[in-house]
């Protein structure tokens, strides 16, 4: 931790901006939007399945829009890109509260998923990777702590507003807070980030298509993407249905909720450790192993009769989720360089966001078809184990110049 102290002492203003962006991204994350779901279903008189389909469709749409805007962080001033993104997130939240029909609801959720889940996280991780080299791991891990803080405080605040007022007021209030932040952003000094902007300017649509094609067809993509996809897929699906699983197992929901605090603490700590380990061992080495803890935790969660199985899973999930953001983004920088980081990372972000839509959808369909919780977890375990084996291929790849794209 001494390394962090000296690092933050000299770079706090820079990395705190990245931390703030990941914190604000919580307004578009599933853990917060899920609080509105029961009220939305009642207000629009739709079924859980119908809303699940809407949510999945909006998330997939947002992931594809990412491809057309994710590259802007490479060549546009950071303050301008951030301002447009925060404004979009704030207006989407206000629109959610003001929605009177399904069309407005779809536009609002798409905006929340694009600006929050997608772009704010993307901007934070990209500019931290470009700004730091030797201390890239620590910068990324500190920035990712915004996720943990958001998970700890935002649900409490939103739940309070919903309980005392109304879900629409909670959504509008969230949007107003985001728009008010734009006043503070106006006075932020972010010129240091702009020094890392690409000198090539805005790419043409044809150039972007060539870049995206090159990334997807690259052999490194076939090693990196499956690991990113399965983690987002599994984590979103399991946490989306976690209380259904807990009730089916006959465990105490209240005790499980208490255990979830252990997950948050574990994720927080290993976010810090992950940054130190990346700087010491490289992301390429950690990538080979970071999925193993959560994969091993799936088995006790599925097959232990005692609720301790859930605690084991939450601890192992906290370990993997804590280091994952730092490892995945740092690995892109290590293997591809940072010249076109926005373009390359937007492709990975798109697939990651798609996986968060497919996870709850696929698992929900399996449950509707009568597949038991134990078989679902066992299936995810086998698939993830195969991907861990595939991840070992990363040893044979080295950094190639960005000009190949």
C-alpha positions, 0 to 999 in steps of 0.5 A: 500500500506504500506504493499507492500512497506515493502514487496518489500523492503525486497524481491524485487530481488526475486519477480522481477524475477517472474515479469520478467517471466510474462512480457516475457510471453507476446511474446507468448500471444494472445494479441501480436500474434494477431498483426501478424495475418493479415500479416500471412494470406496474406503471406500464402494466407489462410483465417481467419477461417483457421488461427483460426483453426491452432491457436486453434490446436496449443494452444491445442497441447501446453496445452497437452505438458504442462503435460509432462514438467510442473512438472520440476519446482518441481524438476529441478533448476529454472535457468535451467528450465527458460533458456530452456523455454526462449530459446524455446520461442526465437527460436519459435519467430525466426522460426515464422519470418522465416516460409516459409510453414504451417508446420513451422508456426504450429511448431512456434505457438505451441512453442510460446503458450507452452513457453510463454502462458504456461510455463513462466507463470507457472514457475513464479506463481509456484516458487512465491507460493513455496517461500512465505507463509504469503506474498504469495498473495503479491508475486503473485500479484506483479509478475502478474503485468508483464502481465499488463506492457507487454500489455501496451508496447509490442503491441506498440513496435511490431506494430512499427516494423511491420509498419516500417519494416516487420512482419517477422523482428518484430518476429525475433527481438523479438526472438533475444531479448529473446535469449539475455536475456539468457546472463543476466540469466546466472548471476542471483542468483536463489539458494534461489528458489532451496531450495524449490525443491522436494526431490523425484526427477524426477517422472516416467511417471506412477507416473505422470499419477497417479498424474494427475488422482488424481488431476482431480478426486479430488472433489476440481478440480470440484469446481476450474476448471470450474471457471478458465475455464470460465474466460479464455474462455470468456475473450479470446473470447470477446477480440478476437472479441471485435472490431467486437462487437463494430462495430456491435453496431455502437460504436466508435472504437477509443473511445472504444480503449481509454476506453481499457486503463481504463481496463489496469489501473483497472487490474493493480490496482486490481492486487495489491489489490488482493495480499493484500486481499488474505493475509488478507482474504485467497484465499478460501474466495475470490474465491467465489466472484471474478467472479461476477464483470465481470459477471455483466459487461456482461449485460451492454456490451450486452444490453446497446445502449450507449458505456458506457456499454462497459466502465462498462464491461471493468472496471468490467473485469479489477477487475476480471482479476486483482485478478484472477491470484493471487486467482487461484494460491494461492488457489491451494497452500492453498488446495493442498500444494506446494510440488507438485505445478508444477504437480498440477498447470500444470493440471490447466494450461492445461485446462486454455490454452485449454479454450483460444483456444476454446473461439474464436473458439466456439464464431466464430462458433456461429457468423457464425451460425447467433447467435447475440452478445446479445445472446452470452453474455447472454449465457456466463452470465448464464453459469458463474452465474451457475459456481459462485454458484458452487464456493460456495462449496469451503467453505467445503474443507480444505487443504489435505496433498500432499501425497494423490497424 
